[in-house]
């Protein structure tokens, strides 16, 4: 998957974020890594595990949006 495809898939979810969430996400994307490495930063998961986590997050967000539309 290229960056454009990923962006087009995530665009509807990104539009629903409020301003503070967008700022935090932006800082995470463009910010420098922390100088001090903690145990949490050392945790590396496999690509398959990362893909599964992304699927779960997308599924949860879609379900949340569906519930908001029904209300």
C-alpha positions in Angstrom: 0.0 0.0 0.0 1.3 3.4 -0.9 1.0 6.6 1.1 -1.9 7.9 -1.0 -4.0 4.8 -0.6 -3.4 4.8 3.2 -4.3 8.5 3.4 -7.5 8.0 1.3 -8.5 5.2 3.7 -7.8 7.3 6.8 -9.1 10.6 5.5 -12.7 10.2 6.8 -11.4 9.2 10.2 -9.0 12.1 10.3 -11.8 14.6 9.4 -13.7 13.5 12.6 -10.8 14.3 14.9 -11.1 17.5 16.9 -8.3 20.1 16.7 -6.4 19.0 19.8 -6.3 15.4 18.6 -5.1 16.6 15.2 -2.3 18.6 16.9 -1.2 15.6 18.9 -1.2 13.3 15.9 0.8 15.9 13.9 3.4 16.1 16.7 3.7 12.3 16.8 4.2 12.1 13.0 6.7 14.9 12.5 8.3 15.1 16.0 11.7 13.8 16.9 11.9 10.6 18.8 12.5 11.0 22.6 16.1 11.3 23.8 15.5 8.8 26.6 14.4 5.4 25.5 12.1 3.6 28.0 11.0 0.0 28.0 7.8 1.1 26.3 9.7 2.5 23.3 11.7 -0.7 23.0 8.6 -2.8 22.3 8.6 -3.8 18.7 5.8 -5.8 17.2 5.8 -7.7 14.0 4.3 -6.4 10.8 1.4 -8.9 11.0 0.6 -7.8 14.6 0.7 -4.1 13.6 -1.7 -4.8 10.7 -4.1 -6.6 12.9 -4.0 -3.7 15.5 -4.7 -1.2 12.6 -7.7 -3.3 11.5 -9.0 -3.5 15.0 -8.7 0.3 15.4 -10.4 1.0 12.1 -13.2 -1.5 12.9 -13.7 0.2 16.3 -13.8 3.7 14.7 -16.3 2.6 12.1 -18.5 1.1 14.7 -18.3 4.3 16.8 -19.2 6.4 13.8 -22.1 4.1 13.0 -23.4 4.5 16.5 -23.1 8.2 16.4 -25.0 8.4 13.1 -27.8 6.2 14.5 -28.2 8.5 17.6 
